[in-house]
Amino acid sequence: MIKLKHILPVIALLLCASFTILHHGWADYDQTKPTDFTAKIEELTYENPHVLAKVKRNKELTTVYLAPVTRMESRGLNADMVKKGSSIRFVAYPHKTEKNEMRAERIFVGNDKYELR
């Protein structure tokens, strides 16, 4: 008979592994090609695991991954500062395989710079 005390560590390990697989890191983005551009936010999802901004770039809708909510707020950013319609300057890395996806290293709101990494 299998005891509960033997199953719990296995369940915990599987849960941790599944979240690790789901989390995308910097390896998927080409850090040798920083892209500096300004765009208006068309759509914003301000929630974890990452804040997502959809912007028009080169006449196409591009998804830009920002930092998690807690990091955004600890850097002094809140949802009102990056809301829909805001014009933001991004310094971001393109995804290696997804054409319209980027991950922001930093953003500029007005004259203020915010490091997101």
C-alpha positions in Angstrom: 0.0 0.0 0.0 1.3 3.5 -0.9 1.3 5.9 2.0 0.3 9.5 1.7 3.7 10.7 3.1 5.3 9.1 0.0 2.9 10.6 -2.5 3.0 14.2 -1.2 6.6 14.9 -2.2 6.0 13.4 -5.7 2.9 15.7 -6.1 4.9 18.7 -5.0 7.7 17.9 -7.4 5.3 17.5 -10.3 3.6 20.8 -9.5 6.8 22.7 -9.4 8.0 21.1 -12.6 4.8 22.0 -14.4 5.0 25.7 -13.4 8.6 25.8 -14.5 7.7 24.5 -17.9 4.9 27.0 -18.2 7.1 30.0 -17.3 8.9 31.4 -20.2 12.3 33.0 -19.5 14.7 35.3 -21.3 16.1 32.4 -23.4 13.1 32.7 -25.9 14.0 36.3 -26.7 16.9 37.5 -28.8 18.9 39.8 -26.4 21.4 40.6 -29.2 18.6 42.6 -31.0 17.3 45.3 -28.6 14.6 47.3 -30.3 13.8 50.9 -29.2 10.4 52.1 -30.3 7.5 54.2 -29.2 3.9 52.9 -29.5 0.4 53.5 -28.2 -1.1 50.8 -26.0 -4.1 49.3 -27.7 -4.9 46.8 -25.1 -3.5 46.1 -21.6 -3.7 43.1 -19.2 -2.5 44.3 -15.8 -2.3 41.0 -13.9 0.2 38.3 -13.0 2.2 36.4 -14.2 3.2 39.4 -16.4 1.6 42.6 -17.5 0.9 42.4 -21.2 0.6 45.4 -23.6 -0.7 45.0 -27.1 0.7 47.8 -29.3 0.7 48.7 -33.0 4.2 48.3 -34.3 5.0 48.3 -38.0 1.2 48.4 -38.6 0.8 45.0 -36.8 -0.5 44.2 -33.3 2.5 43.2 -31.2 2.3 41.7 -27.7 4.9 43.1 -25.3 5.5 41.2 -22.1 6.3 43.6 -19.2 7.2 42.7 -15.7 5.0 41.0 -13.1 2.6 43.4 -11.3 4.6 43.4 -8.0 7.8 44.3 -9.9 6.0 47.0 -11.9 4.6 48.6 -8.7 7.9 48.3 -6.8 9.5 50.2 -9.7 6.9 53.0 -9.3 4.6 52.0 -12.2 0.9 51.4 -11.8 -2.0 50.5 -14.1 -2.9 54.2 -14.7 0.5 55.0 -16.0 0.4 52.3 -18.7 -3.3 52.2 -19.5 -4.9 51.8 -22.9 -4.2 54.9 -25.1 -0.9 55.7 -23.3 2.1 56.4 -25.6 5.1 54.4 -24.2 8.7 54.1 -25.4 9.8 50.5 -25.1 13.3 48.9 -25.2 12.4 45.3 -25.9 13.8 42.1 -27.3 12.0 40.2 -30.1 10.9 36.6 -29.5 13.1 34.2 -31.5 10.3 32.4 -33.2 7.0 34.4 -32.5 7.0 37.3 -35.0 4.7 39.7 -33.1 6.0 39.1 -29.5 8.6 41.0 -27.5 9.8 41.2 -23.9 10.5 44.7 -22.5 13.7 45.4 -20.8 12.8 48.9 -19.9 10.1 51.4 -20.7 9.8 55.2 -20.7 6.7 56.9 -19.4 7.0 60.6 -20.2 10.6 61.4 -19.3 10.9 58.7 -16.7 12.7 55.5 -17.3 11.6 52.2 -15.6 13.9 49.1 -15.6 11.7 46.0 -15.7 14.2 43.2 -15.3 
